[in-house]
């Protein structure tokens, strides 16, 4: 029986402060990593952005290429962070570009809240509302999928696969450890 494999990965799309025109080596390495694990459901946190890693020149193209590559159908993109939201809505054009990509691939994006030790519900919802310009441009189906259904589908399947693996393997592992 196949083991249950799924995970959230935090890896930057590029080095901090890359030089203009520099080949995005981390993006290439990340793609290679994803390609080596086709049976693992992967959620790429923050579409590769970090505290000091800004979107790179070809960020949208790299994400779009990954979405179109059937060898990467097991990779999903998390946009749940205020830094990512700020880039997504920095202009009407960027909000439209993000919404267009999500509308074309609504089953591959996830939104949740990603804030450290929120002091209130209001502070937790701040990131959600940062995305308001994008939410307004999504189709009803894409909006429902990114905010609700993709989580349910992926995490319900992860739970099912984990329980299946446990049923097939835990008893034998316990016997081996006891021996």
Backbone torsions as a table, in degrees:
resi	resn	phi	psi	omega
1	UNK	NA	141.2	179.1
2	UNK	-70.1	138.6	175.6
3	UNK	-73.8	157.4	-179.8
4	UNK	-83.7	120.9	-177.6
5	UNK	-129.4	121.9	175.8
6	UNK	-161.9	148.7	-179.6
7	UNK	-168.0	160.8	174.8
8	UNK	-105.1	129.0	-178.7
9	UNK	-121.4	129.9	173.9
10	UNK	-102.7	105.4	175.5
11	UNK	-144.9	136.8	-176.8
12	UNK	-76.2	149.8	179.3
13	UNK	-75.1	-20.8	-179.7
14	UNK	-159.0	168.8	175.3
15	UNK	-62.5	155.3	172.4
16	UNK	-62.0	138.7	175.0
17	UNK	53.1	56.0	-179.3
18	UNK	-67.8	154.0	176.6
19	UNK	-75.4	147.0	179.1
20	UNK	-59.1	133.1	178.7
21	UNK	83.7	-4.8	-179.6
22	UNK	-66.9	139.7	176.4
23	UNK	-64.7	127.3	-177.9
24	UNK	-74.6	83.1	-173.0
25	UNK	-61.1	-39.7	179.9
26	UNK	-65.8	-36.3	177.9
27	UNK	-61.9	-43.0	179.2
28	UNK	-64.8	-46.3	179.9
29	UNK	-64.4	-38.6	179.3
30	UNK	-64.3	-44.4	177.8
31	UNK	-59.8	-44.3	179.0
32	UNK	-60.9	-41.4	176.9
33	UNK	-60.3	-48.2	179.7
34	UNK	-60.8	-39.2	-178.8
35	UNK	-67.7	-30.3	179.9
36	UNK	-74.1	-11.2	-176.4
37	UNK	-128.5	62.1	-174.6
38	UNK	-68.0	-17.2	-179.0
39	UNK	-98.8	8.3	178.8
40	UNK	-106.4	126.3	173.6
41	UNK	-76.2	120.1	-175.9
42	UNK	-118.1	132.2	171.4
43	UNK	-110.4	118.9	-178.8
44	UNK	-90.8	106.6	-176.1
45	UNK	-64.2	133.6	171.7
46	UNK	60.0	26.5	-177.3
47	UNK	41.4	36.4	173.7
48	UNK	85.6	8.0	-179.9
49	UNK	-93.4	152.4	179.9
50	UNK	-137.1	-178.6	-178.2
51	UNK	-55.7	-40.1	-179.9
52	UNK	-117.7	15.5	177.7
53	UNK	-111.0	105.5	178.8
54	UNK	-82.5	164.7	174.2
55	UNK	-57.5	140.4	178.5
56	UNK	-89.2	169.0	-175.1
57	UNK	-51.8	-41.8	-176.6
58	UNK	-104.9	22.8	-175.2
59	UNK	-52.2	-52.8	-177.7
60	UNK	-61.4	-40.7	178.9
61	UNK	-63.6	-42.6	-178.8
62	UNK	-63.1	-44.3	179.0
63	UNK	-65.6	-45.2	179.6
64	UNK	-61.8	-42.1	178.0
65	UNK	-61.3	-41.6	178.4
66	UNK	-63.4	-40.2	-179.9
67	UNK	-65.6	-32.0	-179.1
68	UNK	-84.9	-16.3	-176.5
69	UNK	-83.9	111.3	-176.7
70	UNK	-65.4	-19.5	175.3
71	UNK	-72.6	-8.1	179.0
72	UNK	-117.2	22.3	179.3
73	UNK	-63.1	-13.9	-179.9
74	UNK	-89.7	1.7	-177.9
75	UNK	-104.6	132.0	179.3
76	UNK	-121.3	159.1	-172.0
77	UNK	-121.4	118.8	177.9
78	UNK	-89.9	132.8	178.7
79	UNK	-117.7	21.8	-171.1
80	UNK	-87.9	75.4	176.0
81	UNK	-165.0	142.6	-177.3
82	UNK	-62.5	-33.5	178.2
83	UNK	-61.9	-44.3	179.3
84	UNK	-65.4	-43.4	179.4
85	UNK	-60.0	-42.6	-179.6
86	UNK	-59.0	-41.9	177.6
87	UNK	-68.4	-39.6	-176.6
88	UNK	-63.7	-31.7	-175.0
89	UNK	-115.2	19.9	-177.3
90	UNK	-65.6	-19.2	175.8
91	UNK	-152.5	165.3	175.7
92	UNK	-61.1	-38.2	179.7
93	UNK	-63.1	-44.0	-179.6
94	UNK	-67.7	-39.6	177.8
95	UNK	-61.7	-41.9	179.2
96	UNK	-66.4	-41.5	179.8
97	UNK	-62.1	-44.8	179.0
98	UNK	-63.5	-46.5	-179.9
99	UNK	-62.4	-39.8	179.7
100	UNK	-62.3	-43.2	179.0
101	UNK	-64.4	-45.0	179.7
102	UNK	-63.7	-41.5	179.1
103	UNK	-62.5	-32.5	178.5
104	UNK	-77.8	-26.0	-175.7
105	UNK	-135.5	56.9	-172.4
106	UNK	-66.0	-20.2	-178.8
107	UNK	-83.1	-1.7	-173.8
108	UNK	-111.5	0.8	-178.7
109	UNK	-116.4	147.8	177.8
110	UNK	-131.6	143.3	172.3
111	UNK	-126.0	137.1	174.0
112	UNK	-147.8	-170.3	175.8
113	UNK	-102.0	138.6	179.0
114	UNK	-133.5	82.7	176.4
115	UNK	-136.1	143.8	-175.1
116	UNK	-87.6	124.2	176.1
117	UNK	43.4	62.6	-179.5
118	UNK	-62.3	138.6	-177.8
119	UNK	-80.9	-19.2	-178.0
120	UNK	-157.0	167.1	175.4
121	UNK	-61.8	-38.8	179.8
122	UNK	-58.8	-44.2	179.8
123	UNK	-68.4	-32.3	178.2
124	UNK	-68.8	-34.9	-178.5
125	UNK	-83.2	-6.4	-177.8
126	UNK	-55.8	-46.5	-179.8
127	UNK	-61.6	-42.1	178.6
128	UNK	-55.5	-46.9	-176.8
129	UNK	-75.1	-20.9	172.8
130	UNK	-59.8	-32.4	-179.1
131	UNK	-80.9	1.9	-176.9
132	UNK	-48.6	-43.1	178.1
133	UNK	-61.0	-31.8	177.3
134	UNK	-76.6	-46.2	-179.2
135	UNK	-53.9	-39.2	-177.3
136	UNK	-66.1	-21.5	-177.7
137	UNK	-97.7	-4.3	-179.3
138	UNK	-82.6	150.1	171.2
139	UNK	-68.4	157.0	177.5
140	UNK	-56.0	-39.3	179.5
141	UNK	-64.2	-47.9	-179.4
142	UNK	-62.3	-41.4	179.7
143	UNK	-60.8	-46.4	179.9
144	UNK	-64.1	-41.8	-177.2
145	UNK	-67.0	-48.3	-175.4
146	UNK	-68.3	-32.9	-176.6
147	UNK	-91.6	-22.7	-174.9
148	UNK	-133.5	-63.0	-165.7
149	UNK	-66.4	-36.9	-179.1
150	UNK	-64.6	-39.2	176.0
151	UNK	-61.1	-50.7	-178.2
152	UNK	-57.8	-48.1	-177.8
153	UNK	-61.7	-51.2	-176.1
154	UNK	-68.3	-45.1	-176.2
155	UNK	-76.4	-33.0	173.7
156	UNK	-64.1	-41.5	178.4
157	UNK	-66.5	-39.8	177.9
158	UNK	-61.7	-43.4	179.4
159	UNK	-64.0	-44.6	179.6
160	UNK	-60.3	-45.9	-178.9
161	UNK	-66.3	-37.1	178.3
162	UNK	-64.2	-48.9	179.4
163	UNK	-61.4	-38.9	178.3
164	UNK	-62.0	-45.5	178.5
165	UNK	-63.0	-43.1	179.5
166	UNK	-60.8	-45.8	179.2
167	UNK	-58.8	-37.6	-177.1
168	UNK	-81.3	-23.4	-169.8
169	UNK	-123.6	-26.2	-171.9
170	UNK	-65.0	-44.5	-179.7
171	UNK	-58.9	-45.9	-179.4
172	UNK	-67.4	-35.3	177.2
173	UNK	-66.8	-40.3	178.9
174	UNK	-64.9	-40.1	178.6
175	UNK	-64.4	-41.0	179.4
176	UNK	-63.9	-41.1	-178.8
177	UNK	-70.4	-34.3	-179.8
178	UNK	-71.9	-26.1	-175.6
179	UNK	-76.4	NA	NA
